[in-house]
């Protein structure tokens, strides 16, 4: 299992953001053209490529 710091670095490499700006979670998901936080549901970016 990856550490929180490793997840933040992976997120930054993939999405250009380390964690959710609302809840601080590192569980980010890209799905259906949106980048969102899997924990709180906040949509970080719509139309994400």
GIQUI-V120428 format. One record per pair of residues at least 4 apart in sequence whose C-alpha atoms are under 6 Angstrom apart, sorted by the first residue. I is the first residue (numbers start at 1). J is the second residue. Records with the same first field share a line. If there is no record, write none. Layout:
BEGIN
I->J ; J
END
This chain:
BEGIN
2->6
8->18 ; 26
11->15 ; 18
12->16 ; 17 ; 18
19->24 ; 25 ; 26
20->24 ; 25
27->37 ; 38
28->36 ; 37 ; 38
29->35 ; 36
30->34 ; 35
33->47 ; 48
34->45 ; 46 ; 47 ; 48
35->44 ; 45
36->42 ; 43 ; 44
37->41 ; 42
END
